[in-house]
């Protein structure tokens, strides 16, 4: 597998349709610019859908990739190592923030176990049947995945994207359920942006104290040393310092762009995977929206590199796709306005003055 092959498979949203949508916007009764970024969102949706009159977002889906990371054993997370399955269970039981919001918005949620470190019997078969391996390696001293596992994880993400596109999903809210995942994400972003560990290391969704933050910085620093020699190979990079869930999300993002299926990104983990995917296919970010500002410094660096401007900044850093799901009503509102606002009536032609006879 060579991720660079996606560069030839991914096309940008239809630029001609977008220009037509912009011209139609000029004719609407509401003055141009009065709706702010909703205008831009509506035009983006037109191009993504290849339709001047935007269709409503009828079948959105929240897709959450789950995995545990060996680096969590160093005490770099606010959660105990190997407890990612508890996050997945909370979502399945409808008790997590993303589950509550999804229920209120009538959005189905799909949980994909790419690399949780738990007995498969703890979760439904539909969730665990995709698992690539049990937990990912400790990236400060060893590879997260073998080359075979890395390819399997990317192919898993590709397969999930195809399943969603084939089932009629017209927009995906992408999230992660991980313990230690923000350390891996910070490493990927630091490596790809040429940044030091202290600049990209945040405190994660669960929050950590200063001592844990220093341990996390040290782990990211050590992982960076292992990442730099493989920067030119996206698969090798994901295998060295990523993880099964991150590799799967990267494959998902690339294939979603191939299938012309828009994706709303959530936090730093999604941003890291998107940055890796951008290195493989430079057109891919045109199919993604940044849902929210998570407060993680690495996310800000990644989004700036991809020129993605977050839709919301509400201080939400719980992860799990929660912030991205909060942005969904905004996207739906933009679609409705672009589709339903009337155009200005054409000015009535003035009646010609009767001829004046000159005597």
C-alpha positions as CSV (number, residue, x, y, z in Angstrom):
1,X,0.0,0.0,0.0
2,X,1.2,3.5,-0.8
3,X,-0.9,6.4,0.6
4,X,0.4,8.7,-2.1
5,X,-1.8,6.8,-4.6
6,X,-4.8,8.7,-3.1
7,X,-3.5,11.9,-4.6
8,X,-4.6,10.7,-8.0
9,X,-8.0,9.4,-6.7
10,X,-9.2,12.5,-4.9
11,X,-10.8,15.4,-6.8
12,X,-11.7,18.8,-5.3
13,X,-15.3,19.7,-4.9
14,X,-16.8,21.1,-8.1
15,X,-15.4,24.6,-8.6
16,X,-17.9,25.4,-11.4
17,X,-20.8,24.5,-9.2
18,X,-19.4,26.6,-6.4
19,X,-19.2,29.6,-8.7
20,X,-22.8,29.1,-9.8
21,X,-23.8,28.8,-6.1
22,X,-22.0,32.1,-5.4
23,X,-23.8,33.8,-8.3
24,X,-27.1,32.4,-7.0
25,X,-26.3,33.8,-3.5
26,X,-25.9,37.2,-5.1
27,X,-29.5,37.0,-6.2
28,X,-31.1,36.0,-2.9
29,X,-33.3,38.5,-1.1
30,X,-31.0,38.5,2.0
31,X,-28.1,40.8,1.2
32,X,-24.7,39.1,0.5
33,X,-22.6,38.9,3.7
34,X,-25.6,39.2,6.0
35,X,-25.4,35.5,7.0
36,X,-21.6,35.6,7.6
37,X,-19.9,32.1,7.5
38,X,-23.2,30.5,6.7
39,X,-22.9,31.8,3.2
40,X,-19.5,30.2,2.9
41,X,-20.7,26.9,4.3
42,X,-23.7,26.8,1.9
43,X,-21.4,27.4,-1.1
44,X,-19.0,24.7,0.2
45,X,-21.9,22.2,0.5
46,X,-23.0,23.1,-3.1
47,X,-19.6,22.2,-4.4
48,X,-19.4,19.0,-2.3
49,X,-22.9,17.9,-3.4
50,X,-22.4,19.0,-7.1
51,X,-25.7,20.8,-6.8
52,X,-26.3,24.6,-7.0
53,X,-29.4,24.3,-4.8
54,X,-28.1,22.6,-1.6
55,X,-29.7,19.4,-0.4
56,X,-30.5,19.1,3.3
57,X,-28.2,17.0,5.4
58,X,-30.5,14.0,5.7
59,X,-28.3,11.1,6.8
60,X,-25.4,12.3,9.1
61,X,-23.5,9.8,11.1
62,X,-21.1,10.1,14.0
63,X,-18.3,7.6,13.5
64,X,-15.9,7.1,16.5
65,X,-12.7,5.1,16.2
66,X,-11.5,3.6,19.5
67,X,-8.1,2.5,20.7
68,X,-5.7,2.3,23.7
69,X,-2.2,3.6,23.5
70,X,0.7,2.1,25.4
71,X,2.2,5.5,26.2
72,X,-0.7,6.0,28.7
73,X,1.2,3.6,31.0
74,X,3.6,6.5,31.7
75,X,0.9,8.5,33.4
76,X,0.4,11.0,30.6
77,X,-3.4,10.8,30.5
78,X,-6.1,11.8,32.9
79,X,-7.5,8.3,32.6
80,X,-5.9,5.0,33.6
81,X,-4.1,3.1,30.8
82,X,-6.2,0.5,29.1
83,X,-9.6,2.0,29.9
84,X,-10.7,3.0,26.5
85,X,-13.4,0.4,26.5
86,X,-15.1,2.3,29.3
87,X,-15.4,5.3,27.0
88,X,-16.8,3.0,24.3
89,X,-19.3,1.5,26.7
90,X,-20.5,4.9,27.9
91,X,-21.3,5.8,24.3
92,X,-23.1,2.5,23.6
93,X,-25.1,3.0,26.8
94,X,-26.1,6.5,25.8
95,X,-24.4,8.1,28.8
96,X,-21.5,10.1,27.3
97,X,-21.8,13.7,26.1
98,X,-21.6,12.7,22.4
99,X,-24.3,10.0,22.9
100,X,-26.6,12.5,24.6
101,X,-26.2,15.1,21.9
102,X,-26.5,12.6,19.1
103,X,-29.8,11.3,20.6
104,X,-31.1,14.9,20.8
105,X,-30.2,15.5,17.2
106,X,-31.4,12.1,15.9
107,X,-27.9,11.2,14.7
108,X,-26.8,7.6,14.8
109,X,-23.5,6.8,16.4
110,X,-21.1,4.1,15.2
111,X,-18.2,2.9,17.4
112,X,-15.3,1.1,15.7
113,X,-12.8,-0.8,17.9
114,X,-9.5,-0.5,16.1
115,X,-7.2,-1.2,19.0
116,X,-8.8,-1.3,22.4
117,X,-6.9,-3.1,25.2
118,X,-9.7,-5.2,26.6
119,X,-11.3,-8.6,26.4
120,X,-13.6,-8.6,23.3
121,X,-16.5,-10.0,25.4
122,X,-16.8,-6.6,27.1
123,X,-18.2,-5.0,24.0
124,X,-20.7,-6.0,21.3
125,X,-19.5,-8.1,18.4
126,X,-20.4,-5.4,15.9
127,X,-17.9,-3.1,17.7
128,X,-14.9,-5.4,18.3
129,X,-15.0,-7.4,15.1
130,X,-12.8,-4.8,13.3
131,X,-10.0,-4.8,15.9
132,X,-6.5,-4.7,14.4
133,X,-4.6,-5.5,17.6
134,X,-5.1,-5.2,21.4
135,X,-3.7,-1.8,22.3
136,X,-0.9,0.0,20.5
137,X,2.8,0.0,21.4
138,X,4.5,2.6,23.7
139,X,5.6,5.1,21.1
140,X,8.5,6.6,23.1
141,X,10.4,3.3,23.0
142,X,8.8,1.1,20.4
143,X,6.6,1.2,17.3
144,X,2.9,1.6,17.8
145,X,2.2,-1.0,15.1
146,X,4.0,-3.5,12.9
147,X,3.9,-2.6,9.1
148,X,1.3,-5.3,8.6
149,X,-0.9,-3.9,11.4
150,X,-0.5,-0.4,10.1
151,X,-1.7,-1.4,6.6
152,X,-4.6,-3.4,8.1
153,X,-5.7,-0.4,10.2
154,X,-5.6,1.9,7.2
155,X,-7.6,-0.6,5.2
156,X,-10.1,-0.8,8.0
157,X,-10.7,2.9,7.8
158,X,-11.1,2.7,4.1
159,X,-13.6,-0.1,4.4
160,X,-15.7,1.8,7.1
161,X,-15.7,4.9,4.8
162,X,-17.0,2.8,1.9
163,X,-19.7,1.2,4.1
164,X,-20.9,4.6,5.2
165,X,-20.9,6.1,1.7
166,X,-22.7,3.0,0.3
167,X,-25.4,3.2,3.0
168,X,-26.2,6.8,2.1
169,X,-24.4,8.7,4.8
170,X,-24.1,12.3,3.5
171,X,-21.9,13.8,6.2
172,X,-19.7,12.2,8.9
173,X,-18.9,13.6,12.3
174,X,-15.6,12.0,13.1
175,X,-14.3,11.4,16.6
176,X,-12.1,9.2,18.7
177,X,-12.4,7.2,21.9
178,X,-8.8,6.8,23.1
179,X,-6.6,6.8,26.2
180,X,-3.2,8.2,25.4
181,X,-4.3,9.2,21.9
182,X,-3.5,12.9,22.3
183,X,0.2,12.1,23.0
184,X,0.4,10.2,19.7
185,X,-1.5,13.0,17.9
186,X,0.8,15.6,19.3
187,X,3.8,13.6,18.1
188,X,2.5,13.3,14.6
189,X,1.7,17.0,14.4
190,X,5.1,18.0,15.8
191,X,6.9,15.8,13.4
192,X,4.9,17.0,10.4
193,X,5.1,20.7,11.4
194,X,8.8,20.6,12.5
195,X,7.9,21.7,16.1
196,X,9.3,20.9,19.5
197,X,7.4,18.7,21.9
198,X,6.6,21.4,24.5
199,X,4.9,23.6,21.8
200,X,2.3,20.9,20.9
201,X,1.8,19.1,24.1
202,X,-1.6,19.8,25.8
203,X,-3.5,18.4,28.7
204,X,-5.8,16.1,26.9
205,X,-9.6,15.7,27.2
206,X,-9.6,14.4,30.8
207,X,-7.0,17.1,31.9
208,X,-3.7,16.4,33.6
209,X,-1.6,18.2,36.3
210,X,1.7,19.9,35.7
211,X,3.7,16.8,36.6
212,X,1.8,14.6,34.2
213,X,2.2,17.3,31.6
214,X,6.0,17.2,32.0
215,X,5.9,13.4,31.6
216,X,3.8,13.8,28.5
217,X,6.2,16.3,27.0
218,X,9.1,13.9,27.7
219,X,7.2,11.0,26.0
220,X,6.3,13.2,23.0
221,X,10.0,14.3,22.8
222,X,11.2,10.7,22.8
223,X,8.6,9.6,20.3
224,X,9.6,12.5,18.0
225,X,13.1,11.2,17.8
226,X,11.7,7.9,16.5
227,X,9.3,9.7,14.1
228,X,11.8,12.0,12.3
229,X,13.6,9.2,10.3
230,X,10.3,8.0,8.7
231,X,8.8,11.4,7.9
232,X,8.8,10.7,4.2
233,X,6.6,7.6,4.5
234,X,3.1,8.2,5.9
235,X,2.5,4.5,6.6
236,X,5.8,4.1,8.4
237,X,5.0,7.3,10.4
238,X,1.6,6.0,11.5
239,X,3.2,2.7,12.5
240,X,6.0,4.3,14.4
241,X,4.2,6.9,16.5
242,X,0.5,6.6,15.7
243,X,-1.7,3.7,16.6
244,X,-4.5,1.5,15.2
245,X,-7.2,4.0,15.8
246,X,-5.2,6.9,14.2
247,X,-4.2,4.8,11.2
248,X,-7.8,3.8,10.7
249,X,-9.0,7.4,10.9
250,X,-6.4,8.4,8.4
251,X,-7.6,5.8,6.0
252,X,-11.2,6.8,6.6
253,X,-10.5,10.5,5.9
254,X,-8.7,9.6,2.6
255,X,-11.4,7.3,1.4
256,X,-14.2,9.6,2.4
257,X,-12.6,12.3,0.2
258,X,-12.5,9.7,-2.7
259,X,-16.2,9.0,-2.1
260,X,-17.0,12.7,-2.0
261,X,-18.4,12.4,1.6
262,X,-17.9,15.5,3.7
263,X,-16.4,15.0,7.2
264,X,-16.5,17.3,10.3
265,X,-13.3,16.9,12.4
266,X,-13.4,17.2,16.1
267,X,-10.2,17.5,18.2
268,X,-6.5,17.0,18.1
269,X,-6.6,13.3,17.2
270,X,-8.7,13.9,14.1
271,X,-6.5,16.9,13.2
272,X,-3.4,14.8,13.4
273,X,-4.9,12.1,11.1
274,X,-6.1,14.8,8.7
275,X,-2.6,16.2,8.6
276,X,-1.1,12.8,7.7
277,X,-3.8,12.4,5.1
278,X,-3.0,15.8,3.6
279,X,0.6,14.8,3.2
280,X,-0.6,11.9,1.1
281,X,-3.3,13.8,-0.9
282,X,-3.2,17.6,-0.9
283,X,-6.8,17.9,-2.2
284,X,-8.3,15.9,0.6
285,X,-8.8,18.8,3.1
286,X,-11.2,20.4,0.7
287,X,-13.7,17.7,1.9
288,X,-13.3,18.4,5.6
289,X,-14.6,21.0,8.1
290,X,-13.0,21.8,11.4
291,X,-15.9,21.5,13.8
292,X,-14.4,23.2,16.9
293,X,-11.4,24.6,18.8
294,X,-10.4,22.0,21.3
295,X,-7.8,24.0,23.2
296,X,-5.0,21.6,22.3
297,X,-2.1,23.5,20.9
298,X,-1.3,20.8,18.4
299,X,-4.7,21.0,16.9
300,X,-4.3,24.7,16.3
301,X,-1.0,24.1,14.5
302,X,-2.5,21.3,12.3
303,X,-5.6,23.3,11.3
304,X,-3.5,26.3,10.5
305,X,-1.3,24.1,8.3
306,X,-4.4,22.8,6.5
307,X,-6.0,26.2,6.3
308,X,-9.1,24.9,8.1
309,X,-11.0,27.5,10.2
310,X,-13.0,26.0,13.1
311,X,-16.7,26.6,13.1
312,X,-17.1,26.8,16.9
313,X,-15.1,27.9,19.9
314,X,-17.1,26.9,23.0
315,X,-14.3,25.6,25.2
316,X,-15.4,22.0,24.7
317,X,-12.4,19.6,25.1
318,X,-14.2,16.4,26.2
319,X,-13.3,14.7,22.9
320,X,-15.3,11.8,21.5
321,X,-16.6,13.9,18.6
322,X,-18.7,16.1,21.0
323,X,-17.5,19.5,19.7
324,X,-17.8,18.4,16.0
325,X,-21.3,17.2,16.7
326,X,-22.2,20.6,18.2
327,X,-21.2,22.1,14.8
328,X,-23.7,19.9,12.9
329,X,-26.7,22.2,13.5
330,X,-24.7,25.1,12.0
331,X,-24.0,23.0,8.9
332,X,-27.6,22.0,8.6
333,X,-28.7,25.6,9.0
334,X,-26.4,26.7,6.2
335,X,-27.8,24.0,4.0
336,X,-31.4,25.0,4.7
337,X,-30.7,28.7,4.1
338,X,-28.9,28.0,0.9
339,X,-31.7,25.8,-0.4
340,X,-34.8,27.7,0.8
341,X,-34.2,31.4,0.8
342,X,-36.0,33.0,-2.2
343,X,-34.3,35.0,-4.9
344,X,-35.1,38.7,-5.3
345,X,-37.8,39.4,-7.8
346,X,-36.7,40.8,-11.1
347,X,-37.4,44.5,-11.4
348,X,-40.5,45.1,-13.5
349,X,-39.8,46.5,-16.9
350,X,-40.8,50.1,-17.1
351,X,-43.6,50.8,-19.5
352,X,-42.5,52.8,-22.5
353,X,-43.7,56.4,-22.6
354,X,-46.2,57.0,-25.4
355,X,-44.8,58.7,-28.4
356,X,-45.3,62.5,-28.4
357,X,-46.4,63.8,-31.7
358,X,-44.5,66.9,-32.7
359,X,-46.5,69.4,-34.6
